[in-house]
Amino acid sequence: MEIKDILKENPLVLAPMAGVTDKTFRQIVKKHNCGLLYTEMVSTKGLIFGTERTGEIIDITDDQHPITVQIFGNNPEEFGKVVDYVQQKGADFIDINMGCPAPKIVKNGEGAALLKDITKGRAIIREVVRNSSVPVTVKIRKGWDDSSIVAVEYAQMVESEGVSAIAIHGRTREQFYSGKGDWDIIKKVREAVSIPVIGNGDVFTPEDAKKMLDYTKCHGVMIGRGAMGNPWIFSRTYQYLTTGILTKEPSVEDKIETALYHLREHVKYKGEYLGIRQMRKHLAWYLKGLPKASEIRNIINTLDTLDKVEETLLQYKLELI
């Protein structure tokens, strides 16, 4: 697959989010016309040692293509060793995480810490590209902090090493998710390289996505936090980009019915005990902004059976419609 062709057809990309973009959520987002899916990031060490959690992350169904598996680590040799396994699991693309800001990641020299070590970053990319038969992509941030904005230099290195596309979040590692995303740096990267560029940061509405595409001229728009509890952002944005028509926000009934569907599917996948607990954050996101949402969220957080959560959501729906 050529990523440039995928983005030309549909420029909307689901960001990789730990604990969020699992198989169940990806299936829902795909139904809402997301052009390219990403898995949660998966550890190269976890893949080598074969942990159960790691295997679950790369659980790709036939209806989830095209899909990118994102891997992270700090050892070039380990990256090279896991490529074949990731391909066998069904990855259409392999993405190297060089942007995660989480303290537990960067303290090990992984994720955004690699922005401070372009030599190691280059070595990692070379190992993945050399061992991969599918296209390789990279995700970065604009830099480590405001005194080390390296996105353009890094993107040029990435391109020179044979990477097929780059995604850039317009914040430094030190910003985490605070402040305003810098779309100017996305634009500069777009102007500096010839490979497809995917912009990331502060896209919460269809209008935001169009503004990013128009302003930066990037090839794709990656949506992360804006998709939490809101898979409609993909279908509404695709409609807006292709027809100019801005459809209405989902109704209360749509939100609760989708939350119920997501809940049931996730319980099927993970079992009742784990499935319900993992769904609590998703249900809170679906209900955000609705009347008495915090009260319902607090009730749901005390429930531990599917029947009880379903009953609570159905009763809540009846009260609102």
C-alpha positions as CSV (number, residue, x, y, z in Angstrom):
1,M,0.0,0.0,0.0
2,E,1.1,3.5,-0.7
3,I,0.3,5.8,2.2
4,K,0.1,8.9,-0.1
5,D,-2.7,7.2,-2.0
6,I,-4.6,6.3,1.2
7,L,-4.4,9.9,2.4
8,K,-5.4,11.3,-0.9
9,E,-8.5,9.1,-0.8
10,N,-9.2,9.9,2.9
11,P,-6.8,12.1,4.9
12,L,-8.3,11.3,8.3
13,V,-6.0,9.3,10.7
14,L,-6.7,7.9,14.1
15,A,-3.8,8.7,16.5
16,P,-2.2,6.0,18.5
17,M,-3.3,6.3,22.1
18,A,-2.3,4.0,24.9
19,G,-5.3,2.4,26.6
20,V,-7.7,3.9,24.0
21,T,-7.1,2.7,20.4
22,D,-7.6,-0.9,21.1
23,K,-9.3,-3.3,18.7
24,T,-12.9,-2.5,19.9
25,F,-12.4,1.3,19.5
26,R,-10.7,0.9,16.2
27,Q,-13.6,-1.1,14.8
28,I,-16.0,1.7,15.8
29,V,-13.8,4.5,14.4
30,K,-13.5,2.5,11.1
31,K,-17.2,2.4,10.7
32,H,-17.2,6.2,10.9
33,N,-14.9,6.5,7.9
34,C,-11.5,6.9,9.4
35,G,-9.0,6.6,6.5
36,L,-6.0,5.1,8.4
37,L,-5.9,3.4,11.8
38,Y,-3.1,3.2,14.3
39,T,-2.8,0.7,17.1
40,E,-1.7,1.6,20.6
41,M,2.0,1.8,20.8
42,V,3.7,-1.5,21.6
43,S,7.0,-2.1,23.3
44,T,9.8,-3.8,21.3
45,K,10.9,-5.5,24.5
46,G,7.4,-6.7,25.2
47,L,7.3,-8.2,21.7
48,I,10.6,-9.9,22.2
49,F,9.6,-11.4,25.6
50,G,6.1,-12.2,24.4
51,T,4.0,-10.6,27.1
52,E,0.2,-11.3,26.9
53,R,-0.6,-7.6,27.0
54,T,1.7,-6.9,24.1
55,G,0.1,-9.6,21.9
56,E,-3.4,-8.1,22.6
57,I,-2.3,-4.7,21.3
58,I,-1.6,-6.2,17.8
59,D,-4.9,-7.9,17.4
60,I,-6.0,-6.8,13.9
61,T,-9.2,-8.0,12.3
62,D,-9.8,-8.1,8.6
63,D,-12.0,-5.0,8.6
64,Q,-9.3,-2.8,10.2
65,H,-7.1,-2.2,7.2
66,P,-5.3,-0.1,6.3
67,I,-3.6,-0.1,9.7
68,T,-0.3,1.0,11.2
69,V,1.3,-0.8,14.2
70,Q,3.3,1.7,16.3
71,I,6.4,0.3,18.1
72,F,8.6,2.0,20.7
73,G,11.9,1.3,22.4
74,N,15.4,2.5,22.5
75,N,17.5,-0.4,21.1
76,P,18.1,-0.4,17.4
77,E,18.8,-4.2,17.4
78,E,15.5,-4.9,19.2
79,F,13.6,-2.8,16.7
80,G,15.1,-4.9,13.9
81,K,14.1,-8.2,15.6
82,V,10.4,-7.4,16.0
83,V,9.7,-6.2,12.4
84,D,8.9,-9.6,11.0
85,Y,6.5,-10.5,13.8
86,V,4.6,-7.2,13.4
87,Q,4.2,-7.8,9.7
88,Q,3.0,-11.3,10.3
89,K,0.3,-9.9,12.6
90,G,-1.1,-7.9,9.7
91,A,0.5,-4.4,9.8
92,D,0.1,-2.5,6.6
93,F,2.7,0.0,7.9
94,I,5.1,0.1,10.8
95,D,5.4,3.3,12.8
96,I,8.3,4.2,15.1
97,N,7.2,6.3,18.1
98,M,9.6,9.2,18.6
99,G,7.1,11.5,20.3
100,C,5.5,10.0,23.3
101,P,6.0,12.4,26.3
102,A,5.1,10.0,29.1
103,P,7.7,10.1,31.9
104,K,7.9,6.3,32.2
105,I,8.7,6.2,28.4
106,V,11.2,9.0,28.2
107,K,13.1,8.0,31.3
108,N,14.1,4.9,29.4
109,G,15.4,6.9,26.4
110,E,12.2,6.0,24.4
111,G,9.5,8.0,22.7
112,A,10.2,11.8,22.6
113,A,13.6,11.2,24.3
114,L,14.9,10.1,20.9
115,L,14.4,13.7,19.7
116,K,17.5,14.5,21.8
117,D,19.5,11.8,20.1
118,I,19.3,12.0,16.3
119,T,22.1,9.5,15.9
120,K,20.3,6.8,17.8
121,G,17.0,7.8,16.0
122,R,18.8,7.3,12.7
123,A,20.1,3.9,13.8
124,I,16.6,2.7,14.9
125,I,15.1,3.8,11.6
126,R,17.7,2.1,9.6
127,E,17.1,-1.2,11.4
128,V,13.3,-1.0,10.8
129,V,13.5,0.0,7.2
130,R,16.2,-2.6,6.4
131,N,14.1,-5.4,7.9
132,S,10.6,-4.3,6.8
133,S,8.8,-5.3,3.6
134,V,6.0,-2.8,4.4
135,P,6.3,1.0,4.4
136,V,7.8,2.5,7.6
137,T,6.5,5.8,9.1
138,V,7.7,7.9,12.1
139,K,5.8,10.0,14.6
140,I,7.6,12.9,16.3
141,R,7.0,16.1,18.2
142,K,8.3,19.6,17.3
143,G,11.2,19.0,19.8
144,W,12.1,18.3,23.4
145,D,11.5,21.8,24.6
146,D,11.4,25.4,23.3
147,S,15.2,25.6,23.2
148,S,15.5,22.4,21.0
149,I,13.0,22.6,18.1
150,V,14.3,19.9,15.9
151,A,11.3,18.8,13.8
152,V,12.5,20.0,10.4
153,E,16.0,18.5,10.9
154,Y,14.6,15.3,12.2
155,A,12.1,15.0,9.4
156,Q,14.8,15.5,6.8
157,M,16.8,12.8,8.4
158,V,13.8,10.5,8.5
159,E,13.2,11.0,4.8
160,S,16.8,10.4,3.9
161,E,16.6,7.0,5.7
162,G,13.8,5.7,3.5
163,V,10.8,6.4,5.7
164,S,7.5,6.7,3.7
165,A,5.7,9.3,5.8
166,I,6.0,11.3,9.0
167,A,3.5,12.5,11.5
168,I,4.2,15.5,13.7
169,H,2.5,16.7,16.8
170,G,2.9,20.5,17.1
171,R,4.0,20.5,20.7
172,T,7.3,19.9,22.5
173,R,7.7,17.0,24.9
174,E,7.8,19.5,27.8
175,Q,4.4,20.9,26.8
176,F,2.8,17.4,27.0
177,Y,-0.8,18.4,25.9
178,S,-0.9,21.9,27.4
179,G,-0.9,25.2,25.5
180,K,-1.7,25.6,21.8
181,G,-0.4,23.2,19.1
182,D,2.0,24.8,16.7
183,W,0.7,24.4,13.2
184,D,3.5,26.5,11.8
185,I,6.0,23.8,12.6
186,I,3.8,21.3,10.7
187,K,3.8,23.6,7.8
188,K,7.6,24.0,7.9
189,V,8.1,20.2,7.9
190,R,5.7,19.9,5.0
191,E,7.8,22.4,3.1
192,A,11.1,20.7,4.0
193,V,10.3,17.1,2.9
194,S,8.7,15.4,-0.1
195,I,7.2,12.4,1.8
196,P,3.6,12.6,3.1
197,V,3.2,14.7,6.3
198,I,0.5,14.0,8.8
199,G,-0.4,16.9,11.1
200,N,-1.4,16.3,14.7
201,G,-2.6,18.6,17.5
202,D,-5.7,20.5,18.4
203,V,-8.2,19.0,15.9
204,F,-11.5,18.7,17.7
205,T,-14.0,19.6,15.0
206,P,-14.4,19.1,11.3
207,E,-13.6,22.8,10.8
208,D,-10.3,22.3,12.7
209,A,-9.3,19.5,10.3
210,K,-10.0,21.6,7.3
211,K,-8.1,24.6,8.7
212,M,-5.1,22.4,9.4
213,L,-5.1,20.9,5.9
214,D,-5.6,24.4,4.3
215,Y,-3.0,26.1,6.4
216,T,-0.2,23.6,6.6
217,K,-0.9,21.8,3.2
218,C,-0.2,18.5,5.1
219,H,-1.4,15.3,3.5
220,G,-3.3,13.9,6.5
221,V,-4.8,15.0,9.8
222,M,-4.3,12.8,12.8
223,I,-7.0,13.0,15.5
224,G,-6.4,11.8,19.0
225,R,-8.1,13.4,22.0
226,G,-10.8,14.8,19.7
227,A,-11.9,11.2,19.0
228,M,-12.4,10.2,22.6
229,G,-16.0,9.4,23.0
230,N,-16.5,11.0,19.6
231,P,-16.1,8.6,16.7
232,W,-18.4,10.9,14.7
233,I,-15.6,13.3,14.3
234,F,-14.3,11.1,11.4
235,S,-17.6,10.7,9.6
236,R,-18.6,14.3,10.1
237,T,-15.2,15.6,9.0
238,Y,-15.0,13.4,5.9
239,Q,-18.5,14.6,4.9
240,Y,-17.4,18.2,5.5
241,L,-14.2,17.8,3.5
242,T,-15.8,16.1,0.5
243,T,-19.1,17.9,0.3
244,G,-18.7,21.1,2.3
245,I,-21.8,20.0,4.4
246,L,-21.4,20.2,8.1
247,T,-23.7,17.6,9.7
248,K,-25.2,18.0,13.1
249,E,-23.5,16.8,16.3
250,P,-24.7,13.3,17.3
251,S,-28.0,13.2,19.3
252,V,-28.2,12.1,22.9
253,E,-29.7,8.8,21.6
254,D,-26.8,8.3,19.2
255,K,-24.3,8.9,21.9
256,I,-25.8,6.5,24.4
257,E,-26.6,3.8,21.8
258,T,-23.0,3.9,20.6
259,A,-21.7,3.8,24.1
260,L,-23.8,0.7,24.7
261,Y,-22.6,-0.9,21.5
262,H,-19.0,-0.1,22.4
263,L,-19.5,-1.5,25.9
264,R,-21.1,-4.8,24.7
265,E,-18.4,-5.3,22.1
266,H,-15.6,-4.7,24.6
267,V,-17.0,-7.0,27.1
268,K,-17.2,-9.7,24.4
269,Y,-13.6,-9.1,23.7
270,K,-12.1,-8.7,27.2
271,G,-14.7,-10.4,29.4
272,E,-17.0,-8.8,31.9
273,Y,-14.6,-8.0,34.7
274,L,-11.8,-6.4,32.7
275,G,-14.1,-5.1,29.9
276,I,-16.3,-3.0,32.2
277,R,-13.4,-1.5,34.0
278,Q,-11.6,-0.5,30.8
279,M,-14.8,1.0,29.4
280,R,-15.4,3.3,32.3
281,K,-13.3,6.1,30.8
282,H,-14.8,5.6,27.4
283,L,-18.4,5.8,28.8
284,A,-17.4,9.0,30.6
285,W,-16.2,10.5,27.3
286,Y,-19.4,9.5,25.5
287,L,-21.5,11.2,28.2
288,K,-19.4,14.3,28.6
289,G,-21.5,17.5,28.2
290,L,-24.8,15.7,28.8
291,P,-27.1,16.7,31.7
292,K,-26.1,14.9,35.0
293,A,-23.2,13.2,33.2
294,S,-21.0,13.3,36.3
295,E,-23.7,11.7,38.4
296,I,-24.1,8.8,35.9
297,R,-20.4,8.5,35.6
298,N,-20.0,8.1,39.4
299,I,-22.7,5.5,39.5
300,I,-21.2,3.5,36.6
301,N,-17.8,3.5,38.3
302,T,-19.3,1.5,41.1
303,L,-20.9,-1.1,38.9
304,D,-19.3,-4.4,37.9
305,T,-21.7,-6.3,35.8
306,L,-22.8,-5.7,32.2
307,D,-26.5,-5.9,33.0
308,K,-26.2,-3.2,35.6
309,V,-24.3,-0.8,33.4
310,E,-26.7,-1.4,30.5
311,E,-29.6,-0.8,32.8
312,T,-28.1,2.5,34.1
313,L,-27.4,3.8,30.6
314,L,-30.8,2.8,29.2
315,Q,-32.6,4.5,32.1
316,Y,-30.5,7.6,31.6
317,K,-31.4,7.7,27.9
318,L,-35.1,7.5,28.7
319,E,-34.7,10.4,31.1
320,L,-33.0,12.6,28.4
321,I,-35.1,11.9,25.3
